[in-house]
Amino acid sequence: VVELKSLEFNEDRSRVSIQVAVDEGPRYRIGSIEIKGVEFVPDLLDSQGLGKEQLTPLLFDEQELLDLCVSKEGGVFEHSNQRADARLLRDYYGERGYLSHPSLPADNSWRFLAPHLLFDAERAEVHVTYRILQGHEVFIREVKFSGAFHTRDRVLRRDVTVQPGQLADLKEIYRSLRRITSTGFFSDSTNRMNHREPTFRFVPTGEEDQVDLEFVLEEGRVVEAQLMGGLDSDDGLYGIVSLTMRNFDLTDLPSSLEAAVGEIYQKEAFHGAGQQLDMHISP
């Protein structure tokens, strides 16, 4: 309980000292913790028009899942630990093909629901029940890319370790996304507000156990040029011209000399093979 205790003003009431009283209460510990699998039955609607919740057997050993969790029986009850437990359980299921992602239907994917908490005020304990929608195994039918119009397909696929036909591994998908992002080919160092960083989504295929994995990309700023100059007491005037082009393609020539600048700017020339060009000229 937090309450305002008093306000103490100085003589001309230009300053005030504020006293706040805090009653911290007892520190609650976890009396017991368990994990339950649940599902919603669409034929049995509740008052809000949602499927009625019912228990379903866990797909994995409960003790194995509890061993993953930060929260332990007898430990201090903390909400931050609950959030950590949700991430750990999501990753565990996600590595085994039970996906959790905004692009998937909510009723057909893994979800960590609000835990049931039973408080015992006399013993300062709380009994915790984690509730999870487990979903079902999902396989990758195809790996696709959108938005990378001028980058060669092999350049994109060399950083992706998820293959068609494999069980979807959410952790490995995120690793592939990080590798694509780390190339810098699809990022913008100028931080344009309308530039979208690489992401991914799952596209339904009509088959319950299959989805297409689509990496959503946008060509980034890959050309950087610098022009500097100065005066040296020995050599006199000098200049430095520096040019860096990432995702360069030596064989992708412009259609004409007149169109070269525009096509390079639009990434239609000398672009897309994952090479890098560094040029430094100092006249």
LUMRO-763091 format. One line per 2 residues: their letters; for each residue z, x, y of N, C-alpha, C. Coordinates in nm, 3 decimals, m for minus. Atoms other than C-alpha are relative to their C-alpha. Example, Ala and Ser with C-alpha at 12.3 -4.5 7.8 and 13.67 -1.06 7.14 Angstrom:
<sites>
AS = 0.000,0.089,m0.119,0.780,1.230,m0.450,0.000,0.090,0.120; m0.006,m0.082,m0.119,0.714,1.367,m0.106,0.073,m0.077,0.109 $
</sites>
This chain:
<sites>
VV = 0.000,0.086,m0.118,0.000,0.000,0.000,0.000,0.089,0.123; 0.008,m0.076,m0.125,m0.097,0.138,0.342,0.023,m0.097,0.115 $
EL = m0.033,0.088,m0.113,0.058,m0.015,0.656,0.020,0.082,0.127; m0.028,m0.059,m0.129,0.074,0.063,1.025,0.149,m0.016,0.029 $
KS = m0.145,0.006,m0.018,0.438,0.153,1.095,0.037,m0.017,0.146; m0.037,0.011,m0.142,0.459,0.209,1.471,m0.104,0.067,0.088 $
LE = 0.081,m0.063,m0.104,0.273,0.297,1.792,0.095,0.045,0.110; m0.090,m0.054,m0.103,0.456,0.524,2.039,m0.085,0.055,0.115 $
FN = 0.080,m0.039,m0.117,0.296,0.546,2.386,0.079,0.092,0.091; m0.068,m0.077,m0.105,0.368,0.799,2.659,0.022,m0.089,0.122 $
ED = m0.041,0.083,m0.115,0.488,0.682,3.004,m0.118,m0.071,0.065; 0.113,0.066,m0.066,0.145,0.615,3.156,m0.096,m0.065,m0.100 $
RS = 0.076,0.066,0.107,0.013,0.481,2.822,m0.143,0.057,m0.015; 0.131,m0.065,0.019,m0.276,0.732,2.821,m0.014,0.062,m0.138 $
RV = 0.004,m0.058,0.133,m0.181,0.870,2.479,0.094,m0.081,m0.091; m0.081,0.077,0.093,m0.036,0.716,2.164,0.016,0.080,m0.130 $
SI = m0.026,m0.057,0.132,0.125,0.850,1.847,0.004,m0.113,m0.101; 0.013,0.105,0.100,0.039,0.647,1.540,0.068,0.044,m0.129 $
QV = m0.066,m0.028,0.127,0.262,0.636,1.233,m0.049,m0.099,m0.105; 0.052,0.082,0.110,0.116,0.510,0.906,0.091,0.021,m0.121 $
AV = m0.085,m0.006,0.119,0.338,0.428,0.608,m0.085,m0.021,m0.125; 0.076,0.007,0.125,0.194,0.490,0.261,0.096,m0.010,m0.118 $
DE = m0.075,0.015,0.125,0.354,0.356,m0.054,m0.098,0.030,m0.114; 0.097,m0.044,0.100,0.173,0.548,m0.327,0.010,m0.076,m0.131 $
GP = m0.016,0.072,0.126,0.312,0.344,m0.612,0.002,0.096,m0.117; m0.005,m0.088,0.118,0.331,0.477,m0.969,m0.139,0.052,m0.035 $
RY = 0.127,m0.055,0.048,0.061,0.701,m1.113,m0.029,m0.060,m0.138; 0.036,0.065,0.126,m0.116,0.507,m1.386,m0.067,0.099,m0.095 $
RI = 0.062,m0.081,0.104,m0.207,0.678,m1.710,m0.072,m0.091,m0.099; 0.081,0.076,0.094,m0.448,0.569,m1.980,0.081,m0.022,m0.128 $
GS = m0.075,0.033,0.121,m0.257,0.389,m2.256,m0.087,0.004,m0.124; 0.096,m0.006,0.112,m0.565,0.355,m2.477,m0.139,m0.009,0.059 $
IE = 0.139,0.005,m0.044,m0.940,0.393,m2.447,m0.089,m0.024,m0.121; 0.093,0.031,0.108,m1.215,0.247,m2.663,m0.137,m0.032,0.057 $
IK = 0.138,0.026,m0.041,m1.590,0.193,m2.651,m0.054,m0.112,m0.087; 0.057,0.114,0.072,m1.760,m0.133,m2.747,m0.148,m0.014,0.035 $
GV = 0.138,0.036,m0.023,m2.126,m0.213,m2.789,m0.011,m0.149,0.026; 0.018,0.141,m0.031,m2.237,m0.542,m2.634,m0.149,m0.030,0.011 $
EF = 0.136,0.048,m0.025,m2.552,m0.746,m2.608,0.009,m0.140,0.058; 0.005,0.133,m0.059,m2.655,m1.059,m2.422,m0.093,m0.087,m0.083 $
VP = 0.078,0.094,0.080,m2.775,m1.354,m2.626,m0.071,m0.096,0.094; 0.071,0.084,m0.099,m3.050,m1.526,m2.420,0.008,m0.149,m0.030 $
DL = m0.006,0.143,0.033,m3.016,m1.855,m2.610,0.132,m0.064,0.039; m0.131,0.052,m0.040,m2.650,m1.887,m2.504,0.026,0.041,0.144 $
LD = m0.011,m0.033,m0.141,m2.644,m1.900,m2.125,0.139,m0.030,0.052; m0.128,0.025,m0.063,m2.330,m1.869,m1.919,m0.020,m0.082,0.127 $
SQ = 0.007,0.084,m0.120,m2.249,m2.049,m1.591,m0.097,0.054,0.103; 0.092,m0.061,m0.095,m2.471,m1.804,m1.396,m0.143,0.008,m0.054 $
GL = 0.134,m0.001,0.057,m2.773,m1.854,m1.620,m0.036,0.128,m0.071; 0.024,m0.125,0.072,m2.734,m1.516,m1.790,0.033,m0.019,m0.147 $
GK = m0.031,0.007,0.141,m2.725,m1.455,m2.160,0.147,0.027,m0.025; m0.142,m0.017,0.029,m2.379,m1.481,m2.309,0.023,0.134,m0.070 $
EQ = m0.030,m0.132,0.055,m2.219,m1.147,m2.393,0.070,m0.014,m0.134; m0.069,m0.005,0.128,m2.121,m1.072,m2.749,0.003,0.145,m0.049 $
LT = m0.014,m0.135,0.051,m2.003,m0.762,m2.932,m0.107,0.030,m0.105; 0.096,m0.046,0.099,m2.246,m0.559,m3.141,0.045,0.136,m0.051 $
PL = m0.046,m0.130,0.052,m2.182,m0.257,m3.368,m0.057,0.117,0.079; 0.047,m0.122,m0.064,m2.205,0.085,m3.208,m0.101,0.070,m0.090 $
LF = 0.103,m0.072,0.075,m2.509,0.287,m3.312,0.047,0.139,m0.042; m0.053,m0.133,0.030,m2.306,0.609,m3.316,0.151,m0.011,m0.018 $
DE = m0.142,0.001,0.029,m1.954,0.697,m3.425,0.081,m0.007,0.130; m0.079,0.019,m0.121,m1.700,0.577,m3.168,0.079,0.124,0.037 $
QE = m0.080,m0.119,m0.029,m1.482,0.887,m3.200,m0.087,0.111,0.057; 0.093,m0.101,m0.052,m1.784,1.108,m3.138,m0.031,m0.028,0.147 $
LL = 0.025,0.038,m0.139,m1.855,0.914,m2.819,0.122,0.025,0.087; m0.123,m0.023,m0.077,m1.491,0.930,m2.708,0.024,0.147,0.025 $
DL = m0.018,m0.144,m0.017,m1.488,1.306,m2.762,m0.085,0.053,0.115; 0.085,m0.042,m0.112,m1.768,1.332,m2.503,0.065,m0.029,0.135 $
CV = m0.050,0.051,m0.126,m1.569,1.150,m2.237,0.105,0.092,0.063; m0.101,m0.074,m0.075,m1.360,1.315,m1.966,0.134,m0.072,m0.008 $
SK = m0.123,0.080,0.009,m1.106,1.031,m1.975,0.057,0.007,m0.141; m0.067,m0.010,0.129,m0.853,1.075,m2.254,0.128,m0.084,0.000 $
EG = m0.126,0.074,0.014,m0.562,0.870,m2.385,0.116,0.089,0.044; m0.113,m0.075,m0.052,m0.248,0.980,m2.200,m0.031,0.070,0.131 $
GV = 0.040,m0.065,m0.125,m0.446,1.125,m1.910,0.013,m0.094,0.118; m0.007,0.080,m0.122,m0.435,1.007,m1.549,m0.126,m0.085,0.012 $
FE = 0.111,0.093,m0.016,m0.655,0.704,m1.482,m0.069,0.027,0.133; 0.074,m0.033,m0.123,m0.925,0.809,m1.231,m0.140,m0.061,m0.007 $
HS = 0.133,0.060,m0.004,m1.241,0.628,m1.123,m0.110,0.106,m0.007; 0.101,m0.106,0.005,m1.426,0.959,m1.080,m0.028,0.040,m0.145 $
NQ = 0.021,m0.032,0.141,m1.373,1.027,m1.451,m0.083,m0.108,m0.069; 0.082,0.107,0.056,m1.520,0.687,m1.534,m0.148,0.024,0.029 $
RA = 0.139,m0.026,m0.036,m1.838,0.777,m1.344,m0.056,0.118,m0.080; 0.044,m0.113,0.082,m1.854,1.110,m1.527,m0.025,m0.043,m0.144 $
DA = 0.018,0.049,0.137,m1.809,0.932,m1.861,m0.131,m0.078,m0.013; 0.124,0.078,0.004,m2.096,0.696,m1.777,m0.121,0.094,m0.007 $
RL = 0.112,m0.096,0.004,m2.327,0.995,m1.712,m0.009,0.070,m0.135; m0.001,m0.071,0.128,m2.220,1.174,m2.030,m0.051,m0.090,m0.113 $
LR = 0.046,0.093,0.103,m2.274,0.865,m2.247,m0.148,m0.031,0.018; 0.143,0.024,m0.026,m2.608,0.796,m2.077,m0.085,0.115,m0.052 $
DY = 0.076,m0.116,0.047,m2.725,1.151,m2.152,m0.001,0.008,m0.152; m0.008,m0.005,0.145,m2.605,1.131,m2.512,m0.100,m0.098,m0.062 $
YG = 0.095,0.099,0.051,m2.800,0.811,m2.576,m0.143,0.036,0.039; 0.133,m0.032,m0.051,m3.091,0.931,m2.361,m0.070,0.108,m0.079 $
ER = 0.059,m0.106,0.083,m3.144,1.241,m2.578,m0.048,m0.055,m0.133; 0.033,0.058,0.131,m3.181,1.009,m2.877,m0.093,m0.121,0.014 $
GY = 0.102,0.103,m0.016,m3.443,0.774,m2.733,0.047,m0.132,0.055; m0.053,0.124,m0.057,m3.215,0.507,m2.583,0.005,0.019,0.151 $
LS = 0.028,m0.037,m0.139,m3.337,0.509,m2.225,0.073,m0.088,0.100; m0.057,0.071,m0.114,m3.174,0.413,m1.898,m0.077,0.044,0.123 $
HP = 0.083,m0.036,m0.116,m3.410,0.400,m1.599,m0.036,m0.129,0.075; 0.031,0.122,m0.077,m3.484,0.155,m1.312,m0.135,m0.063,m0.033 $
SL = 0.132,0.055,0.030,m3.845,0.116,m1.427,m0.003,m0.081,m0.130; m0.007,0.074,0.125,m3.733,m0.037,m1.758,0.066,m0.135,0.021 $
PA = m0.067,0.131,m0.011,m3.635,m0.403,m1.804,0.150,0.014,m0.026; m0.146,m0.017,0.009,m3.260,m0.434,m1.755,0.056,m0.048,m0.133 $
DN = m0.053,0.056,0.125,m3.211,m0.642,m2.070,m0.050,0.076,m0.123; 0.059,m0.069,0.114,m3.399,m0.392,m2.286,0.021,0.151,0.008 $
SW = m0.027,m0.143,m0.016,m3.249,m0.057,m2.185,0.150,0.025,m0.005; m0.141,m0.038,0.007,m2.923,0.134,m2.202,0.066,m0.022,0.134 $
RF = m0.074,0.023,m0.125,m2.662,0.030,m1.944,0.149,0.017,m0.025; m0.145,m0.012,0.002,m2.301,0.116,m1.872,0.055,m0.114,0.085 $
LA = m0.051,0.117,m0.071,m2.132,m0.212,m1.781,0.140,0.029,0.056; m0.133,m0.017,m0.059,m1.815,m0.251,m1.575,0.106,m0.004,m0.111 $
PH = m0.100,m0.003,0.108,m1.522,m0.150,m1.800,0.100,m0.115,0.013; m0.113,0.093,0.000,m1.255,m0.400,m1.900,0.128,0.082,0.013 $
LL = m0.123,m0.072,m0.026,m0.918,m0.282,m1.764,0.118,m0.095,m0.015; m0.121,0.079,0.020,m0.584,m0.420,m1.884,0.119,0.084,0.047 $
FD = m0.107,m0.078,m0.061,m0.293,m0.303,m1.666,0.137,m0.044,m0.052; m0.139,0.024,0.039,0.067,m0.273,m1.782,0.087,0.059,0.112 $
AE = m0.073,m0.047,m0.118,0.273,m0.255,m1.460,0.134,0.062,m0.037; m0.132,m0.053,0.037,0.604,m0.191,m1.639,m0.010,0.144,m0.051 $
RA = 0.015,m0.134,0.057,0.476,0.116,m1.822,m0.093,0.089,0.083; 0.097,m0.073,m0.085,0.231,0.220,m1.546,m0.114,0.056,m0.086 $
EV = 0.110,m0.038,0.088,m0.049,0.226,m1.804,m0.116,m0.097,0.019; 0.119,0.085,0.000,m0.401,0.092,m1.818,m0.074,0.022,m0.131 $
HV = 0.076,m0.006,0.125,m0.590,0.010,m2.136,m0.148,m0.023,0.034; 0.140,m0.005,m0.045,m0.961,0.089,m2.090,m0.093,m0.031,m0.116 $
TY = 0.106,0.029,0.097,m1.254,m0.062,m2.278,m0.134,0.020,0.069; 0.135,m0.022,m0.050,m1.597,0.084,m2.202,m0.096,m0.093,m0.073 $
RI = 0.097,0.093,0.056,m1.882,m0.163,m2.256,m0.140,0.054,0.029; 0.135,m0.053,m0.020,m2.237,m0.042,m2.312,m0.104,m0.087,m0.070 $
LQ = 0.120,0.057,0.059,m2.570,m0.209,m2.368,m0.079,0.117,m0.057; 0.056,m0.118,0.064,m2.731,0.026,m2.618,m0.153,0.003,0.000 $
GH = 0.145,0.001,0.004,m3.092,m0.086,m2.605,m0.053,0.034,m0.138; 0.059,m0.039,0.127,m3.322,0.050,m2.875,m0.081,0.128,0.018 $
EV = 0.077,m0.124,m0.005,m3.515,0.365,m2.963,m0.137,m0.024,0.063; 0.130,0.010,m0.066,m3.824,0.428,m2.752,m0.078,0.129,m0.024 $
FI = 0.089,m0.114,0.020,m4.119,0.657,m2.828,m0.102,0.008,0.115; 0.100,m0.021,m0.104,m4.367,0.807,m2.582,m0.139,m0.018,m0.060 $
RE = 0.137,0.019,0.047,m4.720,0.675,m2.636,m0.096,0.098,0.069; 0.085,m0.091,m0.077,m4.893,0.871,m2.357,0.079,0.061,0.113 $
VK = m0.055,m0.064,m0.120,m4.799,1.117,m2.082,m0.110,0.000,0.105; 0.101,0.016,m0.104,m4.982,1.037,m1.759,0.049,0.061,0.132 $
FS = m0.030,m0.050,m0.133,m4.999,1.169,m1.403,m0.077,m0.084,0.101; 0.068,0.072,m0.107,m5.078,0.980,m1.086,0.027,0.071,0.132 $
GA = m0.016,m0.057,m0.133,m5.135,1.106,m0.732,m0.044,0.144,0.014; 0.043,m0.140,m0.006,m5.239,1.463,m0.823,m0.152,0.003,m0.015 $
FH = 0.144,0.022,0.010,m5.605,1.404,m0.745,m0.080,0.130,m0.013; 0.079,m0.123,m0.006,m5.711,1.768,m0.698,0.060,0.112,m0.085 $
TR = m0.063,m0.101,0.086,m5.485,1.952,m0.946,m0.047,m0.020,m0.143; 0.051,0.009,0.136,m5.621,2.031,m1.290,0.107,m0.051,m0.096 $
DR = m0.092,0.062,0.096,m5.470,1.845,m1.581,0.083,0.105,m0.075; m0.072,m0.102,0.076,m5.376,2.165,m1.768,0.113,0.062,0.082 $
VL = m0.105,m0.053,m0.087,m5.175,2.286,m1.467,0.122,m0.092,m0.002; m0.110,0.096,0.004,m4.968,1.968,m1.480,0.069,0.002,m0.137 $
RR = m0.057,0.015,0.134,m4.920,1.958,m1.857,0.072,0.125,m0.048; m0.066,m0.120,0.048,m4.807,2.319,m1.893,0.150,m0.001,0.029 $
DV = m0.142,0.009,m0.033,m4.471,2.227,m1.736,0.069,m0.117,m0.068; m0.056,0.119,0.066,m4.419,1.912,m1.946,0.018,0.029,m0.148 $
TV = m0.030,m0.028,0.140,m4.249,1.958,m2.282,0.017,m0.127,m0.083; m0.006,0.127,0.073,m4.249,1.589,m2.376,m0.141,m0.034,m0.045 $
QP = 0.133,0.021,0.056,m4.541,1.509,m2.605,m0.017,m0.144,m0.049; 0.027,0.133,0.054,m4.707,1.179,m2.704,0.040,m0.009,m0.146 $
GQ = m0.044,0.022,0.137,m4.565,1.036,m3.023,0.144,0.040,m0.026; m0.138,m0.043,0.019,m4.225,1.197,m2.974,0.098,m0.109,0.042 $
LA = m0.109,0.083,m0.045,m3.898,1.014,m2.942,0.031,0.035,0.145; m0.026,m0.026,m0.141,m3.827,0.977,m2.571,0.137,0.066,0.018 $
DL = m0.122,m0.076,m0.026,m3.568,1.235,m2.462,0.017,0.006,0.151; m0.015,0.012,m0.145,m3.444,1.148,m2.113,0.037,0.134,0.064 $
KE = m0.041,m0.129,m0.055,m3.283,1.488,m2.063,m0.118,0.095,0.009; 0.117,m0.088,m0.001,m3.603,1.671,m2.154,m0.103,m0.047,0.103 $
IY = 0.090,0.052,m0.102,m3.803,1.442,m1.927,0.044,0.048,0.138; m0.050,m0.049,m0.128,m3.578,1.537,m1.635,m0.025,0.151,0.013 $
RS = 0.030,m0.144,m0.005,m3.623,1.906,m1.726,m0.147,0.022,0.038; 0.142,m0.012,m0.033,m4.001,1.861,m1.715,m0.024,m0.034,0.147 $
LR = 0.015,0.037,m0.141,m3.973,1.688,m1.377,0.046,0.113,0.091; m0.049,m0.112,m0.082,m3.767,1.978,m1.239,m0.099,0.116,m0.001 $
RI = 0.098,m0.108,0.006,m4.027,2.228,m1.361,m0.122,m0.032,0.086; 0.113,0.040,m0.086,m4.307,2.032,m1.191,0.037,0.016,0.147 $
TS = m0.045,m0.009,m0.139,m4.104,2.013,m0.870,0.012,0.146,0.045; m0.024,m0.140,m0.036,m4.021,2.386,m0.878,m0.128,0.077,0.028 $
TG = 0.126,m0.068,m0.032,m4.391,2.479,m0.859,m0.026,0.000,0.151; 0.024,0.012,m0.143,m4.386,2.367,m0.495,m0.134,m0.062,0.034 $
FF = 0.132,0.056,m0.026,m4.734,2.217,m0.538,0.007,m0.142,0.053; m0.011,0.141,m0.036,m4.605,1.866,m0.474,0.118,m0.026,0.093 $
SD = m0.107,0.012,m0.099,m4.344,1.932,m0.206,m0.055,0.035,0.137; 0.043,m0.026,m0.137,m4.371,1.952,0.170,0.115,0.064,0.076 $
ST = m0.107,m0.073,m0.068,m4.165,2.218,0.347,0.024,m0.050,0.142; m0.020,0.054,m0.136,m4.216,2.036,0.680,0.084,m0.126,m0.002 $
NR = m0.087,0.118,0.015,m4.008,1.744,0.543,m0.058,m0.124,0.067; 0.060,0.123,m0.053,m4.256,1.476,0.640,0.071,m0.121,m0.060 $
MN = m0.076,0.117,0.046,m4.078,1.142,0.620,m0.079,m0.082,m0.101; 0.080,0.084,0.088,m4.371,0.979,0.441,m0.043,0.073,m0.127 $
HR = 0.035,m0.071,0.122,m4.403,1.248,0.173,0.101,m0.032,m0.110; m0.084,0.038,0.112,m4.270,1.149,m0.168,0.013,0.117,m0.097 $
EP = m0.023,m0.106,0.097,m4.112,1.410,m0.392,m0.035,m0.049,m0.141; 0.037,0.040,0.137,m4.216,1.411,m0.761,0.108,m0.085,m0.067 $
TF = m0.090,0.086,0.077,m4.061,1.141,m0.976,m0.075,m0.046,m0.125; 0.067,0.052,0.119,m4.140,0.956,m1.298,0.042,m0.144,m0.021 $
RF = m0.032,0.138,0.036,m4.142,0.606,m1.439,m0.054,m0.028,m0.139; 0.047,0.044,0.131,m4.189,0.430,m1.769,m0.085,m0.126,0.018 $
VP = 0.093,0.112,m0.010,m4.481,0.190,m1.808,m0.004,m0.073,m0.134; 0.003,0.075,0.127,m4.456,m0.089,m2.070,m0.140,0.003,m0.063 $
TG = 0.127,m0.003,0.072,m4.726,m0.084,m2.337,m0.027,m0.130,m0.075; 0.012,0.121,0.082,m4.670,m0.425,m2.492,0.069,0.013,m0.134 $
EE = m0.077,m0.025,0.121,m4.491,m0.263,m2.785,0.144,0.031,0.039; m0.140,m0.013,m0.038,m4.112,m0.285,m2.773,0.051,0.143,m0.012 $
DQ = m0.054,m0.134,0.026,m4.058,0.066,m2.911,m0.088,0.111,0.058; 0.088,m0.100,m0.058,m4.331,0.244,m2.708,m0.016,m0.023,0.150 $
VD = 0.027,0.005,m0.143,m4.375,0.326,m2.339,m0.092,0.117,0.035; 0.074,m0.113,m0.056,m4.608,0.544,m2.135,0.089,0.067,0.104 $
LE = m0.074,m0.077,m0.099,m4.440,0.820,m1.936,m0.097,0.044,0.109; 0.090,m0.032,m0.111,m4.600,0.854,m1.593,0.076,0.080,0.106 $
FV = m0.055,m0.080,m0.109,m4.517,1.135,m1.349,m0.076,m0.037,0.128; 0.059,0.046,m0.127,m4.577,1.010,m0.994,0.009,0.115,0.100 $
LE = 0.006,m0.120,m0.082,m4.690,1.297,m0.771,m0.077,m0.025,0.128; 0.077,0.001,m0.124,m4.825,1.359,m0.423,m0.024,0.145,0.040 $
EG = 0.034,m0.138,m0.035,m5.011,1.676,m0.328,0.078,0.042,0.124; m0.083,m0.047,m0.111,m4.788,1.880,m0.101,m0.071,0.100,0.090 $
RV = 0.054,m0.100,m0.092,m4.838,2.136,0.172,0.000,0.135,m0.071; 0.012,m0.122,0.080,m4.970,2.448,m0.001,m0.061,0.116,0.079 $
VE = 0.060,m0.105,m0.082,m5.130,2.645,0.284,0.096,0.036,0.113; m0.086,m0.047,m0.108,m4.914,2.855,0.514,m0.067,0.119,0.067 $
AQ = 0.063,m0.108,m0.076,m5.054,3.078,0.790,0.092,0.042,0.113; m0.081,m0.054,m0.110,m4.879,3.303,1.039,m0.085,0.099,0.080 $
LM = 0.070,m0.092,m0.090,m5.018,3.488,1.340,0.103,0.063,0.091; m0.098,m0.072,m0.081,m4.804,3.756,1.505,m0.068,0.120,0.064 $
GG = 0.054,m0.119,m0.067,m4.866,4.046,1.742,0.108,0.072,0.077; m0.097,m0.075,m0.076,m4.693,4.314,1.943,m0.062,0.124,0.061 $
LD = 0.043,m0.123,m0.067,m4.716,4.641,2.131,0.084,0.115,m0.053; m0.068,m0.117,0.055,m4.631,4.975,1.969,m0.027,0.120,0.090 $
SD = 0.016,m0.113,m0.091,m4.573,5.293,2.174,m0.098,0.103,m0.052; 0.094,m0.097,0.058,m4.783,5.499,1.932,m0.139,m0.057,m0.018 $
DG = 0.130,0.057,0.037,m5.059,5.264,1.824,m0.052,m0.102,0.100; 0.044,0.100,m0.097,m5.074,5.021,2.114,0.010,m0.141,m0.056 $
LY = m0.001,0.140,0.044,m5.158,4.656,2.053,m0.030,m0.010,m0.149; 0.029,0.025,0.141,m5.149,4.529,1.696,0.022,m0.148,m0.028 $
GI = m0.017,0.138,0.041,m5.170,4.197,1.518,0.026,m0.009,m0.149; m0.025,0.025,0.142,m5.058,4.055,1.184,m0.043,m0.144,m0.031 $
VS = 0.044,0.133,0.046,m5.237,3.765,1.017,0.040,m0.012,m0.146; m0.048,0.021,0.136,m5.073,3.628,0.701,m0.042,m0.139,m0.046 $
LT = 0.044,0.127,0.057,m5.217,3.355,0.478,0.047,m0.009,m0.144; m0.043,0.026,0.138,m5.061,3.209,0.161,m0.054,m0.136,m0.042 $
MR = 0.050,0.127,0.055,m5.228,2.942,m0.053,0.054,m0.014,m0.143; m0.050,0.030,0.135,m5.039,2.798,m0.352,m0.092,m0.101,m0.067 $
NF = 0.088,0.087,0.078,m5.211,2.604,m0.628,m0.147,0.029,0.033; 0.132,m0.047,m0.039,m5.522,2.808,m0.545,m0.094,m0.004,m0.119 $
DL = 0.104,m0.003,0.105,m5.850,2.790,m0.741,m0.119,0.079,0.053; 0.106,m0.089,m0.049,m6.091,3.077,m0.689,m0.139,m0.057,m0.027 $
TD = 0.133,0.050,0.039,m6.377,2.892,m0.861,m0.037,m0.131,0.068; 0.025,0.130,m0.064,m6.344,2.568,m0.660,m0.055,0.024,0.141 $
LP = 0.061,m0.037,m0.128,m6.588,2.658,m0.383,m0.029,m0.124,0.085; 0.036,0.113,m0.088,m6.652,2.438,m0.077,m0.147,m0.033,m0.014 $
SS = 0.139,0.044,0.015,m6.975,2.239,m0.069,m0.093,0.073,0.096; 0.080,m0.075,m0.098,m7.095,2.430,0.239,0.094,0.078,0.090 $
LE = m0.080,m0.081,m0.090,m6.976,2.686,0.490,0.055,m0.085,0.115; m0.044,0.086,m0.111,m6.960,2.422,0.764,0.115,m0.092,m0.041 $
AA = m0.104,0.094,0.047,m6.741,2.193,0.550,0.122,0.069,m0.056; m0.105,m0.074,0.068,m6.514,2.470,0.423,0.139,m0.031,0.055 $
VG = m0.133,0.019,m0.059,m6.225,2.426,0.671,0.054,m0.139,m0.033; m0.044,0.136,0.026,m6.213,2.049,0.629,0.033,m0.023,m0.146 $
EI = m0.025,0.020,0.143,m6.235,2.061,0.250,0.123,0.076,m0.046; m0.124,m0.071,0.034,m5.962,2.325,0.227,0.121,m0.077,0.049 $
YQ = m0.111,0.079,m0.055,m5.739,2.113,0.451,0.025,m0.125,m0.084; m0.014,0.121,0.082,m5.808,1.806,0.237,0.026,0.032,m0.147 $
KE = m0.026,m0.047,0.137,m5.741,2.016,m0.080,m0.116,m0.032,m0.093; 0.119,0.026,0.079,m6.097,1.953,m0.197,m0.074,0.129,m0.036 $
AF = 0.060,m0.129,0.032,m6.183,2.324,m0.212,0.110,0.104,m0.016; m0.097,m0.107,0.028,m6.002,2.634,m0.343,0.139,m0.055,m0.034 $
HG = m0.128,0.066,0.027,m5.732,2.408,m0.485,0.002,m0.057,m0.141; m0.023,0.076,0.122,m5.589,2.290,m0.815,0.016,0.078,m0.128 $
AG = m0.007,m0.075,0.126,m5.577,2.577,m1.069,0.135,0.068,m0.020; m0.133,m0.057,0.018,m5.214,2.682,m1.017,0.010,0.147,0.035 $
QQ = m0.005,m0.140,m0.040,m5.304,3.026,m0.882,0.067,0.013,0.138; m0.055,m0.023,m0.134,m5.160,3.184,m0.566,m0.079,0.111,0.069 $
LD = 0.069,m0.099,m0.081,m5.347,3.371,m0.293,0.088,0.044,0.114; m0.073,m0.059,m0.113,m5.166,3.605,m0.054,m0.093,0.096,0.071 $
MH = 0.090,m0.085,m0.078,m5.369,3.766,0.224,0.073,0.045,0.127; m0.064,m0.055,m0.118,m5.234,3.998,0.493,m0.098,0.096,0.069 $
IS = 0.090,m0.083,m0.080,m5.448,4.153,0.768,0.074,0.048,0.121; m0.072,m0.056,m0.114,m5.310,4.387,1.030,m0.094,0.089,0.081 $
P = 0.087,m0.080,m0.086,m5.568,4.499,1.289,0.080,0.068,0.111 $
</sites>
